[in-house]
Amino acid sequence: MYGIMLIMKKIDFGNLKAGDMIELGAYPQGDETDPDLVRALKKICGEPQLFDGSLWYDYDNANGSAMYADIEYAGKLYRIVYKHRHRNKKSFYYKINRYRDRRTYVFLYEPIVWRVLKIEEGRALLSSQKALDGQEFCVLKKRKPEERDICPNNYEYSYIRRWLNSVFYETAFSDAEKSAIETTVVDNSPETTKNKENYFACNDTEDKVFLLSFQEAKTLFADNKDRYKKATDYAKAMDCYAYPTRDPKLNNGNWLLRSPQYDNENYVRTVGDGGGCSLSHRPAGLLYAVVPAVYIKI
């Protein structure tokens, strides 16, 4: 919807190779702190209230904890976020998150930087270079009644899968950019989860946007450091888990994978803020950093 329309014309897809960085789409990322800009945008939006004609919208799964408005101003697109309350105050991250309750923040839509993970059969697998948002893997109340008995770590019926292919896809990409993104048969077999006898592995899915599997995270990156994903300001405002490291250049997110843990229906595989994935698994219902992946035609 708000993608950078002409960015694709600057890329020679035919010369892409693993390790290249490209820009495709746009998403709220950097925190804007200029007081004059913030005042101007807040004046345009008005008070954060939901009513007919309001510029404010409720987040899909924020449970009333936050609202947003997208405003084009001086040739740039901004997302204004009002945080009513933190989505998970029981989380340790709440204590270290600098985005506080009952305040308004402004974020600039910036081009999404993607890393080419591999080239195969005329297409390229891309992974976002940063953690772009904070979301839960599973939200049982968002499932249909007949789906609520399905295991929380089932990717086919997960909230994150629906969110990636609706909210994120529509927000991040223009129609021109969508034409380059392929519908992919996503392999969710036990072999992709680390454990070949994984009872919780689900059916394969067909998606435009997806999370990486444990196997992909393990084999398509050189080492733990290569798996570092810095969380954007916006992702932190969305309450993703991003532990402030001693190196201010890092601030890595703990990011979700699509693979279920083999011995607990409530847990999914993740990549820790230190880049490790072999031992990292977390409850499916908590907030983690989101690192989308797509296949594009080349």
Secondary structure by P-SEA (a helix, b strand, c coil): cccccccccccccccccccbbbbcccccccccccaaaaaaaaaaaccccccccccccccccccccbbbbbbbcccbbbbbbbbcccccccccccccccccccbbbbbbbcbbbbbbccccccbbbbccccccbbbbccccccccccccccccccccccaaaaaaacaaaaacccaaaaaaccccccccccccccccccccccccccccbbbbcaaaaacccccccccbbbbcaaaaaaccccccccccccccccccccccccccccbbbbbccccccccccccccbbbbbbbbbcccc
